[in-house]
Amino acid sequence: MTKSTISVIGAGRIGQAIAGLAVRQGHPVVLSNSRGPETLQAVVDELGPLASSDTAAGAAAQGDIVVIAVTFDAIESLPVADLTGKVVLDATNYYAPRDGVIPAVEGDRVPTSVHVQRALLGAHVVKAFNHIVWSDIPADARPSDALGRRGIAVAGDDLPSKQRVTEFVDEIGFDPVDIGALDESWRIQRGSPGWITNYSAEQLLEKITEANSWHNA
């Protein structure tokens, strides 16, 4: 069976961790960063023959699912044209001291993934893997029949794209938790009760419901 190509734009710790699990499941992966594909050769060599590197535009063009794991201030520099029509797994987090103040997020409280979707018109943005420490991604991945798997929230507006990400999350070792549309992705943003926590799917659902009080504060 043909495996989907998983591209990663922003091959830092989160991106490399997801890529590693994808390769383990037999997916070709294409890594990219802001410094150029040649700087990722050591990572490619470590991941093995299913891995390669390219520019951000090249990775976007090749990917069936494109993981973006860049800092939030780099969103505007993503290759929009090459991401058109793509399933984009948004693993980003907004952190004002690092990324600068973004009025739409700070003042209007636009969920970060909605902001990403507005920047990537034509792409199908699905939020996932932003509320987990990078080192926990390989450490906590479990087979689909394992008890007590960690829950990973998934939010998106395009249902087929959300389904593809849901299946990918499950395949690489986590219980996907559908939390609705991108408008609901604030429930796992930085500072919410569901952010950077190790919960089962059931516990995560309980915690993101509690997030109503955080959002309305």
C-alpha positions in Angstrom: 0.0 0.0 0.0 1.3 3.5 -0.9 2.2 5.6 2.1 1.5 9.3 2.2 4.5 11.6 2.0 4.9 13.7 5.2 6.7 17.0 4.7 8.0 19.1 7.5 8.5 22.8 7.3 10.5 23.8 10.4 12.6 20.7 11.1 13.4 21.5 14.7 12.7 19.2 17.6 8.9 18.9 17.1 9.2 18.4 13.4 12.0 15.9 13.7 10.1 13.9 16.3 7.0 13.7 14.1 9.2 12.8 11.1 10.8 10.0 13.1 7.5 8.4 14.0 6.3 8.8 10.4 9.4 7.0 9.1 8.8 4.2 11.6 5.4 3.7 10.0 6.9 3.6 6.5 6.1 7.1 5.3 8.5 9.0 3.1 9.4 12.3 4.8 10.8 15.5 3.4 12.4 17.9 5.8 13.0 21.6 5.4 14.2 24.6 7.4 15.2 28.2 7.0 18.9 27.5 6.6 18.7 25.2 3.5 18.4 21.5 2.8 22.1 20.8 3.1 22.0 21.7 6.8 19.7 18.8 7.4 21.9 16.0 6.0 22.8 14.6 9.4 19.1 14.4 10.3 18.3 12.7 7.0 21.1 10.2 7.5 19.8 9.4 11.0 16.2 8.9 9.8 17.3 6.6 6.9 16.4 6.0 3.3 12.8 7.2 3.6 14.0 10.7 4.5 15.2 13.5 2.3 15.5 17.3 2.6 14.5 20.2 0.3 13.6 23.8 0.4 10.3 24.8 2.2 8.6 25.2 -1.2 9.9 21.9 -2.4 8.8 20.1 0.7 5.4 21.7 0.5 5.0 20.6 -3.1 5.9 17.0 -2.3 3.9 16.5 0.8 0.5 14.8 1.1 0.4 16.1 4.7 2.6 19.1 5.4 3.6 19.6 9.1 4.4 23.2 9.9 6.5 23.5 13.1 8.0 27.0 12.7 8.0 29.8 15.2 4.9 31.9 14.9 6.7 34.9 13.5 7.7 32.8 10.4 4.1 32.1 9.4 4.0 34.9 6.9 7.1 33.5 5.1 5.6 30.1 4.4 5.3 29.1 0.7 1.5 29.9 0.3 1.3 28.9 -3.4 2.9 25.5 -2.8 0.6 24.8 0.1 -2.6 25.5 -1.8 -4.9 22.5 -1.6 -2.6 20.7 0.9 -3.4 19.2 4.2 -1.4 21.3 6.6 -0.8 20.0 10.1 -0.3 23.1 12.3 1.9 22.3 15.3 2.8 25.9 16.0 2.4 27.9 19.2 2.3 31.7 19.6 4.6 33.2 22.2 4.7 37.0 22.1 8.1 37.5 23.8 9.7 35.4 21.1 7.4 36.1 18.1 6.4 39.7 18.7 2.8 40.9 19.5 0.2 39.9 16.9 -2.8 42.1 17.5 -5.3 39.7 15.9 -4.3 37.1 18.5 -3.7 39.3 21.5 -6.5 41.8 21.0 -9.2 40.1 19.0 -8.4 36.7 20.5 -8.4 35.0 17.1 -7.3 31.4 17.7 -3.8 30.9 16.5 -4.7 28.2 13.9 -7.4 30.5 12.5 -4.6 33.1 12.1 -2.5 30.5 10.3 -5.5 29.5 8.0 -6.0 33.2 7.1 -2.3 33.4 6.1 -2.5 30.1 4.1 -5.5 30.8 2.0 -6.2 27.7 -0.1 -4.6 25.2 2.3 -6.6 23.0 4.7 -5.2 23.7 8.1 -5.6 21.2 10.9 -4.3 21.8 14.4 -2.5 19.0 16.2 0.7 18.3 18.2 1.1 21.8 19.6 0.2 20.8 23.1 2.9 18.2 23.7 6.6 18.6 24.7 8.8 17.5 21.7 10.5 14.8 23.8 7.2 13.2 24.7 6.3 12.5 21.0 8.7 9.5 20.6 8.5 8.6 24.3 4.7 8.4 24.6 3.8 6.9 21.2 2.0 3.6 21.6 0.4 1.0 19.3 -3.2 1.4 18.5 -4.2 -1.5 20.7 -2.3 -0.3 23.8 -4.2 0.8 26.8 -3.9 4.3 28.2 -2.6 6.0 25.0 -2.0 9.7 25.2 -4.6 11.9 23.7 -3.8 14.4 21.0 -6.4 17.1 20.1 -7.3 17.6 16.4 -9.2 20.6 15.1 -10.0 21.6 11.6 -12.7 23.1 9.3 -12.2 20.8 6.3 -13.6 17.4 7.3 -11.6 15.2 4.8 -8.4 16.9 5.8 -9.1 16.5 9.5 -9.8 12.9 8.9 -6.5 12.4 7.3 -4.7 14.0 10.2 -6.8 12.0 12.6 -5.7 8.8 11.0 -2.1 9.9 10.9 -2.2 10.8 14.7 -3.6 7.3 15.4 -1.1 5.6 13.2 2.0 7.1 14.7 0.9 6.3 18.3 -1.7 8.6 19.9 -5.4 8.7 20.5 -6.9 11.5 18.3 -9.4 13.7 20.1 -11.7 15.6 17.7 -12.3 19.0 19.3 -14.2 20.5 16.4 -13.5 23.3 14.0 -10.4 25.6 14.0 -12.4 28.1 16.1 -12.2 25.6 18.9 -8.4 25.2 18.7 -7.9 27.9 21.4 -8.8 25.1 23.9 -5.3 23.7 23.4 -3.4 26.9 22.9 -0.6 28.0 25.2 -2.1 28.8 28.7 -5.2 26.6 28.3 -5.9 23.6 30.6 -5.2 21.2 27.8 -1.7 22.6 26.9 1.4 20.6 27.6 -0.4 18.0 29.7 -0.2 14.2 29.5 -3.8 13.1 29.4 -5.7 10.1 28.0 -8.3 10.9 25.3 -11.0 10.9 28.0 -9.1 13.2 30.3 -8.2 15.6 27.5 -11.8 16.0 26.6 -12.7 16.8 30.2 -9.9 19.4 30.4 -10.7 21.1 27.2 -14.3 21.5 28.3 -12.9 23.3 31.4 -11.2 25.6 29.0 -14.4 27.6 28.6 -13.6 29.6 31.7 -10.1 30.4 30.4 -11.4 31.6 27.0 -14.0 33.9 28.6 -11.7 35.4 31.2 
